Amino acid sequence: MDNLILAFTIIGVLGIGAQWLAWRLNLPAIVLMALAGIIAGPVLGIFSSPDAPPGTPPMEALFGDFYRPIIAVAVAVILFEGGLQLNFSDLRGLTRGVRRLVFPGVLIAWFLGAMASYLIAGLTWQAALLFGGVMVVTGPTVIIPLLRQSKLNPRPATLLKWEGIINDPIGALLAVLVYEFLVIGDHGGTSVEIISSLILASTLALGFGYAFGRFTAAAFRRGWVQEYLKPPVLLALVLVCFEIANLMQEEGGLLSVTAMGVTLANSRIASINDLRLFKENIAVLLVSGVFIILTANLTVETLRVLDWSAFWFLIVMLFVVRPLTVFISTMGSGLPWKERLLVGWIAPRGIVAVAVSSFFGASLTAAGYLDGDKLIALAFAMVFATVVLHGFSISPLAKALDLASRERPGVLIVGASPFSAALAAKLKEMEVPVTVADASWRRLRPVRLANVPTYYGEILSEVTEHHVDLNRYGYLLALGGNEAHNALVATDLAPELGRASIYQVNARGKDEEDRKALSYTLQGRTFLHNGAPLDELVRRHYSGWIFQRTKISEEYPPEQYKKDLGQEGEIILIMRKGEIMFASREVPVKPETGDVVLAYIPKPPEQKGEKAKDKGGKDKAKPETAAKGEKPAADA
């Protein structure tokens, strides 16, 4: 293929298509991306060029001298985005455990990985040292989606997240150190000179990344950059930082951009969440494209190097090296054995491991060292093995160790009122996990009286992250009395929960062109079909309205239910096969046979005597209603 525009189009379609398919099927995205790249590259040869020299990998022939810079820039942005997620406040109570996983954990993993590479995989000692350094990484691009999928408890999730993001640049740096040691050593430098120069250069790169991060934070805080320009300016500054650090030390830019990201994450910038979202979007695009490029660049000759020695190497890395590393490094750290066992098993490798192995494998081969090409095949084998095994085992193992929530996705209600208290009580009665959050202790009183879990505090506060585990919740109802605060809650938590899972009361007026209404881009879905405002819902509550749960069946079909519900009754939600669907103006819900429907209806008149009978004299099926004399849950 000689058409670069067509090549980029195919790469984009395959990468984003694999990401979308992984989301739909709830599978690890990196596996589908790798399969897509292998099918397009080695199998079908879509990117092959007839004019390329024999034996040249297809992507290197297609992009020429741009191939390695594309990979290097993508890895730099991905590492910066990972560093941007590292807020030191997340480390409360975990500082010792994370520190042990980084030091001495990295050194232990490097030594054991290098020994396994040399003794079992059959690499030369030079290649084994380099590959052992690369294998200390546990890719954040894989870890973070797994944490969301498995709904781990905050403590082990934080351990895995920090280890993955911190160790990525460290693994790349170890590979740089080994490569520089070999190359500089070939030019006659002594060991002391080589090591001291590398330490000095790495320190300078780290300090430069910190200083560049401080400068960027100060520029943003002082208003030197307009809001709409901050994301693109930040991207440009990341590239500047990366290149300047590379000039000081080859591949030292990886360490600098990570330090820059961590510095920005802890600089209390007001727009940090917007910047994180932008960088995350860029990182997803780069991960999708670069992984397709790397896998499509494989050749049949590269894959043939995988033999039985490679299989046993994977076994040792999974079942010996990783568990030993974690258990030795965390001795005396105070971590429970269950958490150490889980962390000792979960260590998926991601795009950084593949990209760095591809980069330095080719460099070793060009420098005349053997086994450079074998590093690429072994790295892909590790990615496949760890992502598949760890991706499909993390949830069952976490639940078996009681380190993940066993409950169905819960409902987080933000804003306490008599209506939300009654709704929360009914959800609890239906065995749906629910929590009501509010900054007013007085407003939370009816919720506490209904024996419903509460969170007293501002949901948008940074402190909330340490007290409310958002992984437990699949839905959010912004039911506060302040429309602007509801919109802010919906916007702020949309990246965590997904905007389609956030519902907002009184989101907009009947006239969407009303100049007093908030923009729809700031809001979640409108709660309830008719979009009744909160004061109307509270008025109905004091008028005696109740929540009614009804099972739709063949004997009591949806048509009859709708007729009995009448014009006034309001459907709140439908439970279908364990999944909750809240009613909204944007996406109306329609009951089907087998559903459980929760509705909000006027309290029916008192029934006296026998059950109502239809014209045929048989008992007529009626929805489940409150017992005689029952009051709304909030009034109990």
C-alpha positions as CSV (number, residue, x, y, z in Angstrom):
1,M,0.0,0.0,0.0
2,D,1.4,3.4,-1.0
3,N,-1.6,5.6,-0.1
4,L,-1.0,7.1,3.3
5,I,-4.4,8.6,3.6
6,L,-6.1,5.3,3.0
7,A,-3.7,3.6,5.4
8,F,-4.5,6.1,8.2
9,T,-8.2,5.7,7.5
10,I,-8.0,1.9,7.8
11,I,-5.9,2.2,11.0
12,G,-8.5,4.6,12.5
13,V,-11.4,2.4,11.6
14,L,-9.8,-0.8,12.9
15,G,-8.6,0.9,16.2
16,I,-11.7,2.7,17.1
17,G,-13.9,-0.1,15.8
18,A,-12.1,-2.6,18.1
19,Q,-12.6,-0.2,21.0
20,W,-16.3,0.1,20.3
21,L,-16.7,-3.6,19.9
22,A,-14.8,-4.3,23.1
23,W,-17.2,-1.9,24.9
24,R,-20.3,-3.6,23.4
25,L,-19.0,-7.2,24.3
26,N,-17.4,-6.2,27.6
27,L,-14.0,-7.6,26.5
28,P,-10.5,-6.3,26.9
29,A,-10.0,-3.7,24.1
30,I,-6.3,-4.4,23.7
31,V,-7.0,-8.0,22.7
32,L,-9.5,-7.0,19.9
33,M,-7.1,-4.3,18.7
34,A,-4.2,-6.8,18.5
35,L,-6.4,-9.3,16.6
36,A,-7.5,-6.6,14.2
37,G,-3.9,-5.6,13.6
38,I,-2.7,-9.1,13.1
39,I,-5.5,-10.0,10.7
40,A,-4.9,-6.8,8.7
41,G,-1.1,-7.1,8.7
42,P,0.5,-10.6,8.8
43,V,-2.7,-12.5,7.7
44,L,-4.2,-10.4,4.9
45,G,-1.2,-8.2,4.1
46,I,-3.4,-5.1,3.7
47,F,-0.5,-2.7,4.4
48,S,2.1,-4.6,2.4
49,S,3.9,-2.7,-0.4
50,P,5.2,-4.5,-3.5
51,D,8.1,-2.0,-3.8
52,A,9.4,-2.6,-0.2
53,P,12.7,-4.4,0.2
54,P,12.4,-8.1,1.1
55,G,12.1,-8.7,4.8
56,T,11.0,-5.1,5.6
57,P,8.1,-5.0,8.0
58,P,5.0,-3.5,6.3
59,M,4.5,-0.5,8.6
60,E,8.1,0.5,8.5
61,A,8.1,0.3,4.7
62,L,4.8,2.4,4.7
63,F,5.9,5.2,7.1
64,G,9.6,5.0,6.4
65,D,11.6,7.4,8.7
66,F,8.4,8.5,10.4
67,Y,7.6,5.1,11.9
68,R,9.8,5.4,15.1
69,P,8.9,9.0,15.8
70,I,5.1,8.2,15.6
71,I,5.6,5.4,18.2
72,A,7.7,7.6,20.4
73,V,5.3,10.6,20.4
74,A,2.3,8.3,21.1
75,V,4.0,6.7,24.1
76,A,5.0,10.1,25.5
77,V,1.4,11.4,25.4
78,I,0.1,8.2,26.9
79,L,2.6,8.4,29.8
80,F,1.7,12.0,30.4
81,E,-2.0,11.2,30.4
82,G,-1.2,8.5,33.0
83,G,0.8,10.9,35.1
84,L,-2.1,13.3,35.0
85,Q,-4.3,10.8,36.8
86,L,-1.9,10.5,39.8
87,N,-3.1,12.7,42.6
88,F,-1.1,12.3,45.8
89,S,-4.3,12.6,47.9
90,D,-5.3,9.1,46.5
91,L,-2.4,7.7,48.5
92,R,-3.8,8.2,51.9
93,G,-3.1,5.1,53.9
94,L,-1.3,3.4,50.9
95,T,2.0,5.3,50.7
96,R,4.0,2.5,52.2
97,G,2.4,-0.2,50.0
98,V,2.9,1.8,46.7
99,R,6.4,2.7,47.7
100,R,7.3,-0.9,48.3
101,L,5.8,-1.9,44.9
102,V,8.0,0.7,43.2
103,F,11.1,0.2,45.4
104,P,12.3,-2.5,45.9
105,G,9.6,-4.0,43.7
106,V,10.9,-2.7,40.4
107,L,14.5,-4.0,41.1
108,I,13.2,-7.4,42.2
109,A,11.0,-7.7,39.1
110,W,13.9,-6.5,36.9
111,F,16.3,-9.1,38.3
112,L,13.8,-12.0,38.2
113,G,12.5,-11.1,34.7
114,A,16.0,-10.8,33.3
115,M,16.9,-14.2,34.8
116,A,13.8,-15.8,33.3
117,S,14.5,-14.2,29.9
118,Y,18.1,-15.4,29.9
119,L,17.6,-18.9,31.4
120,I,14.2,-19.9,29.9
121,A,13.5,-17.7,26.9
122,G,17.1,-18.2,25.7
123,L,17.9,-14.5,25.1
124,T,21.5,-13.2,25.2
125,W,22.3,-11.5,28.5
126,Q,22.2,-8.1,26.9
127,A,18.8,-8.6,25.5
128,A,17.6,-10.3,28.7
129,L,18.7,-7.3,30.8
130,L,16.8,-4.9,28.5
131,F,13.7,-7.1,28.3
132,G,13.6,-7.6,32.0
133,G,13.5,-3.9,32.5
134,V,10.6,-3.5,30.0
135,M,8.7,-6.3,31.8
136,V,8.4,-4.4,35.1
137,V,5.6,-2.3,33.5
138,T,2.0,-3.0,34.1
139,G,0.2,-0.9,31.5
140,P,-2.2,1.8,32.8
141,T,-4.1,1.6,29.4
142,V,-5.1,-1.9,30.4
143,I,-5.2,-1.7,34.2
144,I,-7.6,1.3,34.5
145,P,-10.3,-0.3,32.2
146,L,-10.0,-3.5,34.2
147,L,-10.5,-1.7,37.5
148,R,-13.7,-0.1,36.1
149,Q,-14.9,-3.4,34.8
150,S,-14.2,-5.4,38.0
151,K,-15.5,-2.8,40.5
152,L,-12.6,-3.4,42.9
153,N,-12.5,-1.9,46.4
154,P,-10.7,1.4,46.5
155,R,-7.6,0.2,48.3
156,P,-6.4,-2.6,45.9
157,A,-7.6,-0.5,42.9
158,T,-5.4,2.4,44.0
159,L,-2.4,0.1,44.5
160,L,-2.7,-1.3,41.0
161,K,-3.4,2.0,39.4
162,W,-0.4,3.8,41.0
163,E,1.9,0.9,40.3
164,G,0.9,0.7,36.7
165,I,1.3,4.4,36.0
166,I,4.6,4.9,38.0
167,N,6.3,1.8,36.7
168,D,5.6,2.5,33.0
169,P,8.3,5.2,32.7
170,I,10.6,3.4,35.1
171,G,10.5,0.3,32.9
172,A,11.2,2.4,29.8
173,L,14.0,4.1,31.7
174,L,15.6,0.8,32.7
175,A,15.5,-0.2,29.0
176,V,17.2,3.1,28.2
177,L,19.9,2.5,30.9
178,V,20.7,-0.9,29.5
179,Y,20.7,0.2,25.9
180,E,23.0,3.2,26.7
181,F,25.2,1.0,28.8
182,L,25.7,-1.4,25.9
183,V,26.1,1.4,23.3
184,I,28.4,3.6,25.4
185,G,30.3,0.6,26.6
186,D,31.1,-0.3,22.9
187,H,32.8,3.1,22.6
188,G,35.2,2.4,25.5
189,G,33.5,4.1,28.5
190,T,34.1,2.7,31.9
191,S,31.2,1.3,34.0
192,V,31.5,4.1,36.6
193,E,31.5,6.8,33.9
194,I,28.5,5.2,32.1
195,I,26.4,4.8,35.3
196,S,27.2,8.2,36.7
197,S,26.4,9.9,33.4
198,L,23.1,8.1,33.1
199,I,22.1,8.9,36.7
200,L,22.9,12.6,36.1
201,A,21.0,12.7,32.8
202,S,18.0,11.0,34.4
203,T,17.9,13.3,37.3
204,L,18.1,16.3,35.0
205,A,15.2,14.9,32.9
206,L,13.1,14.3,36.0
207,G,13.8,17.8,37.4
208,F,13.1,19.3,34.0
209,G,9.7,17.6,33.8
210,Y,8.8,18.9,37.3
211,A,9.9,22.4,36.4
212,F,8.0,22.4,33.2
213,G,4.9,21.1,35.0
214,R,5.2,24.0,37.5
215,F,5.6,26.5,34.7
216,T,2.5,25.2,32.9
217,A,0.4,25.2,36.1
218,A,1.4,28.8,36.9
219,A,0.6,29.9,33.3
220,F,-2.9,28.3,33.5
221,R,-3.6,29.7,36.9
222,R,-2.6,33.3,36.0
223,G,-4.7,33.3,33.0
224,W,-1.9,33.5,30.4
225,V,-3.8,31.0,28.3
226,Q,-7.5,31.2,27.4
227,E,-9.7,28.3,28.5
228,Y,-10.5,27.1,25.0
229,L,-6.7,27.1,24.2
230,K,-5.6,25.2,27.3
231,P,-6.0,21.6,25.9
232,P,-4.1,22.3,22.6
233,V,-1.4,24.4,24.4
234,L,-0.9,21.6,26.9
235,L,-0.5,19.1,24.1
236,A,2.2,21.3,22.5
237,L,4.0,21.8,25.8
238,V,4.0,18.0,26.4
239,L,5.8,17.6,23.0
240,V,8.2,20.4,23.8
241,C,9.0,18.8,27.2
242,F,9.5,15.4,25.6
243,E,11.9,16.6,22.9
244,I,14.0,18.8,25.2
245,A,14.4,16.0,27.7
246,N,15.3,13.6,24.9
247,L,18.1,16.0,23.8
248,M,19.5,15.8,27.4
249,Q,19.2,12.0,27.5
250,E,18.0,9.6,24.9
251,E,14.5,8.5,25.8
252,G,14.7,10.6,28.9
253,G,11.6,12.4,27.6
254,L,9.4,9.5,28.8
255,L,10.5,10.2,32.4
256,S,10.1,14.0,31.9
257,V,6.5,13.9,30.6
258,T,5.4,11.6,33.3
259,A,6.9,13.9,36.0
260,M,5.2,16.8,34.2
261,G,1.8,15.0,34.3
262,V,2.1,14.2,38.0
263,T,3.1,17.8,38.8
264,L,0.1,19.1,37.0
265,A,-2.2,16.6,38.7
266,N,-1.2,17.9,42.1
267,S,-1.1,21.7,41.3
268,R,-4.7,22.4,42.1
269,I,-5.6,23.8,38.6
270,A,-9.3,24.7,38.4
271,S,-9.6,23.2,34.9
272,I,-7.7,20.0,35.6
273,N,-10.7,17.8,35.0
274,D,-11.3,19.3,31.5
275,L,-7.6,18.8,30.7
276,R,-7.7,15.2,31.9
277,L,-10.7,14.5,29.7
278,F,-9.1,16.0,26.7
279,K,-5.8,14.1,27.3
280,E,-7.8,10.9,27.9
281,N,-9.5,11.3,24.5
282,I,-6.2,11.9,22.8
283,A,-4.7,8.9,24.6
284,V,-7.5,6.6,23.4
285,L,-7.0,7.7,19.8
286,L,-3.3,7.2,20.1
287,V,-3.6,3.8,21.8
288,S,-6.0,2.6,19.2
289,G,-3.9,3.8,16.2
290,V,-0.5,2.8,17.6
291,F,-1.5,-0.6,18.6
292,I,-2.9,-1.4,15.2
293,I,0.4,-0.1,13.7
294,L,2.5,-2.2,16.0
295,T,0.5,-5.4,15.5
296,A,0.2,-4.9,11.7
297,N,4.0,-4.5,11.5
298,L,4.5,-8.0,12.7
299,T,5.7,-10.5,10.1
300,V,5.3,-14.3,9.9
301,E,9.1,-14.6,10.5
302,T,8.8,-12.6,13.7
303,L,6.0,-14.8,15.0
304,R,7.9,-18.0,14.2
305,V,10.4,-17.3,17.0
306,L,7.7,-18.2,19.6
307,D,8.4,-21.8,20.6
308,W,8.1,-23.9,23.7
309,S,10.7,-21.9,25.5
310,A,8.5,-18.8,25.0
311,F,5.6,-20.8,26.5
312,W,7.5,-21.7,29.6
313,F,8.8,-18.2,29.9
314,L,5.2,-16.9,30.1
315,I,4.4,-19.5,32.7
316,V,7.3,-18.5,34.9
317,M,6.6,-14.7,34.5
318,L,3.0,-15.2,35.4
319,F,3.2,-17.7,38.2
320,V,6.7,-17.2,39.7
321,V,8.2,-13.8,38.9
322,R,5.1,-11.6,39.5
323,P,3.9,-13.3,42.8
324,L,7.4,-13.4,44.2
325,T,8.0,-9.7,43.4
326,V,4.8,-8.6,45.2
327,F,5.2,-10.9,48.2
328,I,8.9,-10.0,48.8
329,S,8.5,-6.3,48.2
330,T,5.4,-5.9,50.4
331,M,6.7,-7.8,53.4
332,G,6.0,-5.7,56.5
333,S,4.0,-3.2,54.6
334,G,0.8,-3.9,56.5
335,L,-1.1,-5.0,53.4
336,P,-3.6,-7.8,54.0
337,W,-2.7,-11.1,52.4
338,K,-5.8,-11.0,50.2
339,E,-4.7,-7.8,48.6
340,R,-1.2,-9.0,48.2
341,L,-2.5,-12.2,46.5
342,L,-4.7,-10.2,44.1
343,V,-1.9,-7.7,43.2
344,G,0.5,-10.6,42.9
345,W,-1.7,-12.0,40.1
346,I,-2.9,-9.0,38.3
347,A,-0.2,-7.4,36.1
348,P,-1.4,-7.0,32.5
349,R,1.1,-5.5,30.1
350,G,0.0,-2.9,27.6
351,I,1.0,-0.7,24.8
352,V,4.1,0.8,26.5
353,A,5.6,-2.7,26.9
354,V,5.0,-3.4,23.2
355,A,6.1,0.0,22.0
356,V,9.3,0.1,24.0
357,S,10.2,-3.5,23.1
358,S,9.6,-2.7,19.4
359,F,11.7,0.4,19.7
360,F,14.7,-1.0,21.5
361,G,14.5,-4.4,19.8
362,A,15.0,-2.7,16.5
363,S,17.8,-0.6,18.0
364,L,19.6,-3.6,19.4
365,T,19.4,-5.4,16.1
366,A,20.8,-2.3,14.3
367,A,23.6,-2.1,16.9
368,G,24.6,-5.7,16.1
369,Y,23.2,-7.5,19.1
370,L,21.3,-10.8,18.7
371,D,17.7,-11.5,19.7
372,G,16.5,-7.9,19.1
373,D,13.7,-9.1,16.9
374,K,12.7,-11.8,19.5
375,L,11.9,-9.1,22.0
376,I,9.0,-7.9,19.9
377,A,7.4,-11.4,19.6
378,L,7.9,-12.1,23.3
379,A,6.4,-8.7,24.3
380,F,3.3,-9.4,22.2
381,A,3.0,-12.9,23.7
382,M,3.1,-11.3,27.2
383,V,0.5,-8.8,26.3
384,F,-1.9,-11.4,24.9
385,A,-1.3,-13.8,27.8
386,T,-1.6,-11.3,30.6
387,V,-4.5,-9.3,29.2
388,V,-6.6,-12.4,28.4
389,L,-5.9,-14.2,31.7
390,H,-6.0,-11.2,34.0
391,G,-8.8,-9.5,32.1
392,F,-11.2,-12.5,32.5
393,S,-10.0,-13.5,36.0
394,I,-9.8,-10.2,37.9
395,S,-13.6,-10.1,38.7
396,P,-14.0,-13.7,39.9
397,L,-10.8,-13.6,41.9
398,A,-11.7,-10.2,43.5
399,K,-15.2,-11.4,44.4
400,A,-13.7,-14.7,45.8
401,L,-11.3,-12.7,48.0
402,D,-14.1,-10.3,49.0
403,L,-12.3,-7.4,47.4
404,A,-15.0,-6.3,45.0
405,S,-18.7,-5.4,45.3
406,R,-21.0,-8.3,44.9
407,E,-24.1,-6.1,44.7
408,R,-25.8,-5.1,41.5
409,P,-25.0,-1.5,40.2
410,G,-26.4,0.9,42.7
411,V,-28.1,4.3,42.5
412,L,-26.5,7.4,43.9
413,I,-29.1,10.1,44.7
414,V,-27.6,13.6,45.0
415,G,-30.0,15.9,46.9
416,A,-32.1,15.0,49.9
417,S,-35.8,15.9,50.0
418,P,-39.0,14.2,51.2
419,F,-39.4,12.8,47.6
420,S,-35.9,11.5,47.2
421,A,-36.1,10.0,50.7
422,A,-39.2,8.1,49.8
423,L,-37.8,7.0,46.5
424,A,-34.5,5.8,48.2
425,A,-36.5,3.8,50.7
426,K,-38.5,2.1,48.0
427,L,-35.3,1.3,46.0
428,K,-33.9,-0.2,49.2
429,E,-37.1,-2.3,49.6
430,M,-36.6,-3.5,46.0
431,E,-33.0,-4.6,47.0
432,V,-31.4,-2.0,44.9
433,P,-28.2,-0.5,46.6
434,V,-28.8,3.2,47.1
435,T,-27.1,6.1,48.8
436,V,-28.4,9.6,49.2
437,A,-25.8,12.4,49.3
438,D,-26.3,16.0,50.5
439,A,-24.3,18.7,52.1
440,S,-27.2,19.5,54.6
441,W,-27.5,17.3,57.7
442,R,-31.0,18.6,58.2
443,R,-32.2,17.6,54.7
444,L,-30.8,14.1,55.3
445,R,-33.0,13.6,58.4
446,P,-35.9,11.8,56.5
447,V,-33.4,9.6,54.7
448,R,-31.8,8.5,58.0
449,L,-35.2,7.9,59.5
450,A,-35.9,5.6,56.5
451,N,-32.7,3.7,57.4
452,V,-31.2,4.4,54.0
453,P,-27.4,4.9,53.6
454,T,-26.4,8.5,53.4
455,Y,-23.3,10.6,52.6
456,Y,-23.1,13.9,54.4
457,G,-20.9,16.2,52.4
458,E,-20.5,18.0,49.1
459,I,-20.4,15.4,46.3
460,L,-18.2,17.6,44.1
461,S,-15.5,18.0,46.8
462,E,-12.1,16.3,46.2
463,V,-12.5,14.7,49.7
464,T,-15.5,12.8,48.4
465,E,-13.3,10.6,46.3
466,H,-12.0,9.0,49.5
467,H,-15.4,8.3,51.0
468,V,-17.7,7.5,48.1
469,D,-16.7,4.6,45.9
470,L,-18.3,5.5,42.5
471,N,-17.5,2.1,41.2
472,R,-20.4,0.8,43.3
473,Y,-22.9,2.9,41.4
474,G,-24.3,2.5,37.9
475,Y,-26.8,5.3,38.0
476,L,-26.9,8.9,39.4
477,L,-30.0,10.9,40.1
478,A,-29.4,14.6,40.6
479,L,-32.5,15.5,42.6
480,G,-31.3,18.7,44.3
481,G,-33.3,21.9,44.5
482,N,-30.6,23.9,42.7
483,E,-30.8,23.4,39.0
484,A,-27.2,24.8,38.4
485,H,-25.8,22.4,41.1
486,N,-27.6,19.5,39.5
487,A,-26.1,20.4,36.1
488,L,-22.6,20.7,37.7
489,V,-23.0,17.3,39.3
490,A,-24.1,15.8,36.0
491,T,-21.2,17.3,34.1
492,D,-18.5,16.6,36.7
493,L,-19.4,12.9,37.2
494,A,-20.3,12.2,33.5
495,P,-16.7,10.9,32.7
496,E,-17.0,8.4,35.7
497,L,-20.5,7.1,35.2
498,G,-21.3,8.0,31.6
499,R,-23.8,10.7,30.7
500,A,-26.4,8.1,29.7
501,S,-26.5,6.9,33.3
502,I,-27.1,10.3,34.8
503,Y,-30.6,11.7,35.3
504,Q,-31.4,15.3,36.4
505,V,-34.6,16.6,37.9
506,N,-35.9,19.9,36.5
507,A,-33.2,19.7,33.8
508,R,-34.8,22.1,31.4
509,G,-38.1,23.9,31.0
510,K,-40.9,23.0,28.5
511,D,-39.4,25.5,26.1
512,E,-35.9,24.3,25.3
513,E,-35.1,27.7,23.7
514,D,-35.8,29.5,27.0
515,R,-32.9,31.9,27.5
516,K,-33.1,31.2,31.3
517,A,-32.6,27.5,30.9
518,L,-29.2,25.9,31.1
519,S,-27.6,24.5,28.0
520,Y,-28.4,20.8,27.3
521,T,-24.6,20.2,27.0
522,L,-24.2,20.7,30.8
523,Q,-27.0,18.3,31.8
524,G,-27.8,14.7,32.2
525,R,-31.0,13.1,31.0
526,T,-34.2,14.7,32.2
527,F,-35.7,12.6,35.1
528,L,-39.2,11.3,34.3
529,H,-41.2,11.4,31.1
530,N,-42.9,14.7,31.8
531,G,-39.8,16.3,33.4
532,A,-41.7,17.4,36.5
533,P,-39.6,19.8,38.6
534,L,-38.6,19.0,42.2
535,D,-41.2,21.3,43.8
536,E,-44.0,19.5,41.9
537,L,-42.7,16.1,43.1
538,V,-42.5,17.3,46.7
539,R,-46.0,18.7,46.4
540,R,-47.2,15.3,45.2
541,H,-45.4,13.6,48.1
542,Y,-47.3,15.8,50.7
543,S,-50.5,15.2,48.7
544,G,-50.2,11.5,49.6
545,W,-48.7,10.1,46.4
546,I,-47.0,6.7,46.8
547,F,-44.6,4.4,45.0
548,Q,-46.2,1.4,43.5
549,R,-44.3,-1.7,42.3
550,T,-46.0,-3.9,39.7
551,K,-45.0,-7.1,38.0
552,I,-46.0,-7.2,34.3
553,S,-47.0,-10.7,33.2
554,E,-49.1,-12.5,30.6
555,E,-52.1,-12.3,32.9
556,Y,-51.5,-8.6,33.5
557,P,-50.1,-7.4,30.2
558,P,-48.5,-4.0,29.5
559,E,-51.6,-2.6,27.8
560,Q,-53.8,-3.3,30.8
561,Y,-51.1,-1.8,33.1
562,K,-50.9,1.5,31.1
563,K,-54.7,1.7,31.2
564,D,-54.8,1.2,35.0
565,L,-52.0,3.6,35.5
566,G,-54.0,6.4,34.0
567,Q,-52.9,9.8,32.9
568,E,-51.6,11.0,36.3
569,G,-49.4,8.0,37.2
570,E,-45.7,8.5,36.4
571,I,-43.4,5.6,35.7
572,I,-40.1,6.0,37.6
573,L,-38.2,3.0,36.4
574,I,-38.3,-0.4,34.8
575,M,-36.3,-3.4,36.0
576,R,-35.7,-5.8,33.1
577,K,-33.5,-8.9,33.7
578,G,-31.7,-7.3,36.6
579,E,-31.0,-4.0,34.6
580,I,-32.5,-0.7,35.7
581,M,-33.9,1.7,33.2
582,F,-35.1,5.1,34.6
583,A,-37.7,7.0,32.8
584,S,-36.5,10.1,31.0
585,R,-37.9,12.7,28.6
586,E,-35.2,11.8,26.1
587,V,-35.5,8.0,26.2
588,P,-39.1,7.0,27.2
589,V,-39.4,3.5,28.8
590,K,-42.1,1.1,27.7
591,P,-43.1,-1.8,30.0
592,E,-42.8,-5.4,28.5
593,T,-43.9,-8.7,29.8
594,G,-41.6,-9.9,32.6
595,D,-40.7,-6.4,33.7
596,V,-41.0,-5.0,37.2
597,V,-42.3,-1.4,37.0
598,L,-42.0,1.2,39.7
599,A,-44.5,4.1,39.4
600,Y,-45.4,7.2,41.3
601,I,-49.2,7.4,41.7
602,P,-51.9,9.3,43.7
603,K,-52.8,7.3,46.7
604,P,-55.8,5.2,45.8
605,P,-59.0,5.5,47.8
606,E,-59.4,3.1,50.8
607,Q,-60.7,-0.3,49.7
608,K,-63.3,-1.9,51.8
609,G,-64.8,-5.3,51.7
610,E,-63.8,-8.0,49.3
611,K,-61.4,-7.7,46.3
612,A,-62.7,-5.9,43.3
613,K,-64.1,-8.3,40.7
614,D,-64.4,-7.9,37.0
615,K,-67.6,-8.4,35.0
616,G,-66.9,-12.1,34.7
617,G,-66.9,-12.5,38.5
618,K,-63.2,-13.4,38.6
619,D,-60.6,-11.5,40.6
620,K,-59.1,-8.8,38.5
621,A,-55.3,-8.5,38.6
622,K,-54.2,-5.3,40.2
623,P,-50.8,-3.7,40.6
624,E,-49.1,-4.1,44.0
625,T,-50.0,-1.1,46.1
626,A,-49.2,0.0,49.6
627,A,-51.0,-1.8,52.5
628,K,-54.0,-0.2,54.0
629,G,-53.0,2.8,56.1
630,E,-49.4,2.7,54.8
631,K,-47.7,6.1,54.7
632,P,-44.9,7.1,52.3
633,A,-41.6,5.8,53.5
634,A,-40.2,9.2,54.3
635,D,-43.1,9.9,56.8
636,A,-42.6,6.6,58.7
